Amino acid sequence: MNSTIDDIIIHPLKTKKDKEIPPTGMFFVNPGEAHRALAATVKSGGEELFLHNSRLSLSSDSCRFVAGPAIGAPAAVLVMEKLIALGARRIIMMGWCGAIDPDFSIGDIIVPKGAVSGEGTSKYYGDVKRPQSSSEGRNSLTRMLAAAQLPWKDGDIWSTDAPYRESRAFLQQLCREEHVVGVDMEFSALCSVASFRNIDFNAVLIVSDELWSSKWNPGFKNTIFRERCTRLLDCLLNDAL
């Protein structure tokens, strides 16, 4: 879709009531992690601000923000657009993904480079076939994970709006032909927005379930998955606060 800026009806805006936020922050798309991160920020002396359809807080030194939750591409894009309008220029997203490559298991951490869009939002932000995360920000993120002794893997992600319509044959094709290793609901759209708005965006995803075997293998209550989520969230918060 190639519409000129003048032809767009609604633009993300910073209103007179909005407070400008720091350029760097974290976006937790899942409710559990978002609520914990926001509570930890406020408990450490930070400030909670209004954010329509989500939540937002600033660290005690006003150097970092924490936002979320927002599940799914349309909701996540609404939040990201507002964060950018408020001053965000470097965003790290934490989320979950399902593994479609047998080399990836529940609890694995993925720092994705590229995305394949299966959602309906990305196409309105340009014609990029395979949106990419920021290489500079990705290097900083992986150094942080290494310092925290959190092992991670590479891999591209397919994002979908319809998690209950994932075809086994199609996912196998994505893995085989597009070298996609996992599926989520937000990453490709957020990459597209970040590229369009010219900001630094990266994500770190934890494998929550396996979609590559004959049966779906959910790991949401798996001990390794839950412990890895806690360690990763603490790593991000300690780096930010």
C-alpha positions in Angstrom: 0.0 0.0 0.0 1.6 3.3 -1.2 -0.4 6.1 0.3 1.2 9.5 0.8 1.4 11.0 4.3 -1.0 13.7 3.4 -3.6 11.1 2.4 -3.5 9.3 5.8 -6.5 10.3 7.9 -5.3 9.4 11.5 -1.8 9.9 12.8 -0.3 8.8 16.1 0.1 12.0 18.2 1.6 13.2 21.5 -1.2 15.3 23.1 -0.7 18.1 25.6 -1.6 15.7 28.4 1.0 13.1 27.4 4.4 13.0 29.0 7.4 12.5 26.7 9.1 9.2 27.4 12.8 8.2 27.1 14.0 6.9 23.8 14.8 3.4 25.1 12.4 0.9 26.6 10.9 -2.6 26.7 7.6 -3.9 25.3 6.2 -7.0 27.0 3.3 -8.3 24.8 2.1 -11.0 27.2 0.0 -9.9 30.2 1.8 -11.9 32.9 5.3 -10.5 32.0 3.9 -7.1 31.3 2.2 -6.8 34.7 5.3 -8.1 36.6 7.6 -5.7 34.7 5.4 -2.7 35.3 4.9 -3.5 39.0 8.7 -3.9 39.4 9.3 -0.6 37.7 6.9 1.3 40.0 8.1 -0.5 43.1 11.6 0.6 42.4 10.5 4.2 42.4 9.2 4.6 38.9 6.2 6.4 37.6 3.1 4.9 35.9 1.6 6.8 33.0 -1.6 6.5 31.0 -1.5 4.4 27.8 -4.7 3.7 26.0 -5.6 -0.1 25.9 -2.3 -1.0 27.6 0.0 0.3 30.4 3.2 2.3 30.6 5.7 3.1 33.3 9.0 5.0 33.5 12.0 3.9 35.5 13.0 5.9 38.6 15.8 7.7 36.8 13.4 8.3 33.8 16.0 6.6 31.5 13.8 3.7 30.4 10.2 2.9 29.8 8.2 -0.4 30.2 5.0 -1.0 28.2 2.5 -3.7 27.6 0.6 -5.9 27.3 -0.7 -6.1 23.7 -1.4 -9.5 22.1 -1.6 -9.7 18.3 -0.3 -7.5 15.5 -3.1 -4.8 15.4 -3.0 -4.2 19.2 0.8 -4.3 19.4 1.1 -1.9 16.5 -1.3 0.6 18.2 0.9 0.5 21.3 4.2 0.9 19.3 2.9 3.8 17.2 1.9 5.6 20.4 5.2 4.9 22.1 7.1 6.3 19.0 4.9 9.4 19.1 5.8 9.8 22.8 9.5 9.6 22.0 10.6 6.0 21.7 13.5 5.3 19.4 14.8 1.9 20.6 12.4 -0.8 21.6 13.0 -4.4 22.8 10.0 -6.7 22.7 9.8 -9.9 24.9 7.3 -12.5 23.8 6.6 -16.2 23.2 6.7 -18.3 20.0 5.8 -21.8 18.9 8.7 -23.8 17.4 8.2 -25.2 13.9 11.8 -26.4 13.5 12.7 -29.7 15.3 16.0 -28.1 16.4 14.1 -25.7 18.7 12.6 -26.9 22.0 10.4 -25.5 24.8 12.4 -22.9 26.8 14.8 -22.0 24.0 15.5 -18.3 23.5 15.4 -16.9 20.0 16.7 -13.5 18.9 15.1 -13.3 15.5 16.7 -11.4 12.6 13.9 -11.5 10.0 10.2 -12.0 9.7 7.6 -13.4 7.3 4.2 -11.8 7.6 1.1 -13.9 7.9 -0.8 -11.1 9.6 -2.8 -8.3 8.0 -1.0 -5.2 9.4 2.5 -5.2 7.8 1.3 -4.6 4.2 0.0 -1.2 5.2 3.5 -0.1 6.2 5.3 -0.9 3.0 6.2 -3.6 0.5 9.2 -5.2 2.3 8.9 -8.9 1.7 10.9 -9.9 4.8 11.1 -7.2 7.5 14.3 -7.2 9.6 15.1 -6.3 13.1 17.9 -3.8 13.8 21.4 -5.2 13.5 23.0 -2.7 15.9 20.3 -3.2 18.6 20.5 -6.9 18.1 24.2 -7.0 18.8 23.6 -5.1 22.1 20.8 -7.5 23.0 22.8 -10.6 22.4 25.8 -9.2 24.4 23.4 -8.6 27.3 22.1 -12.2 27.1 25.7 -13.6 27.0 26.6 -11.5 30.1 23.6 -13.0 31.9 24.6 -16.5 30.7 21.3 -17.0 28.8 22.0 -19.0 25.7 20.1 -18.0 22.6 19.6 -19.1 19.0 19.1 -17.4 15.6 16.0 -17.9 13.5 13.3 -16.1 11.5 9.7 -15.8 12.7 6.4 -16.1 10.9 3.6 -14.0 12.5 -0.1 -14.8 12.2 -3.4 -13.4 13.3 -5.0 -16.8 13.3 -3.3 -19.2 15.7 -6.1 -21.7 15.5 -5.7 -22.0 11.7 -2.1 -23.1 11.5 -1.7 -25.9 9.0 0.9 -28.5 9.7 1.8 -28.7 6.0 2.1 -24.9 5.7 4.3 -24.7 8.8 6.5 -27.4 7.4 6.8 -25.6 4.1 7.7 -22.3 5.9 10.5 -24.2 7.8 11.7 -26.0 4.7 11.5 -23.2 2.1 11.6 -19.9 4.1 13.9 -21.2 6.9 11.4 -20.0 9.5 11.9 -21.6 12.9 9.0 -20.2 14.9 5.6 -18.6 14.9 4.2 -15.7 17.0 1.5 -13.0 16.5 3.4 -9.7 16.6 7.0 -9.7 15.4 6.6 -9.2 11.7 4.2 -6.3 12.1 6.4 -4.5 14.7 9.4 -4.9 12.4 7.5 -3.3 9.6 6.4 -0.4 11.8 9.9 0.1 13.1 11.3 0.2 9.6 8.6 2.6 8.4 9.1 4.9 11.4 12.9 4.5 11.3 13.5 3.3 14.8 15.6 0.5 16.4 13.5 -2.6 17.1 14.5 -6.0 18.3 12.8 -8.9 20.0 13.7 -11.8 22.2 11.2 -14.8 22.1 11.0 -17.9 24.3 9.7 -21.1 22.8 6.4 -21.8 24.6 5.2 -24.8 22.6 6.3 -27.2 19.8 4.4 -27.4 16.5 6.9 -29.6 14.6 5.8 -33.1 15.9 2.8 -35.2 15.0 0.9 -33.6 17.9 0.9 -30.1 19.4 3.2 -30.0 22.5 2.3 -27.0 24.7 4.9 -26.0 27.3 3.2 -23.1 29.0 3.4 -24.8 32.4 6.7 -26.5 31.7 9.3 -25.8 34.5 12.1 -25.0 32.1 9.9 -22.5 30.2 8.7 -20.8 33.3 12.2 -20.5 34.7 13.6 -19.2 31.5 10.8 -16.6 31.3 11.6 -15.4 34.8 15.4 -15.2 34.1 14.9 -13.4 30.9 12.5 -10.8 32.3 14.8 -10.2 35.3 17.7 -9.8 32.9 15.9 -7.2 30.9 14.7 -5.3 34.0 18.1 -5.3 35.6 19.6 -3.9 32.4 16.9 -1.3 32.1 16.6 -0.3 35.8 
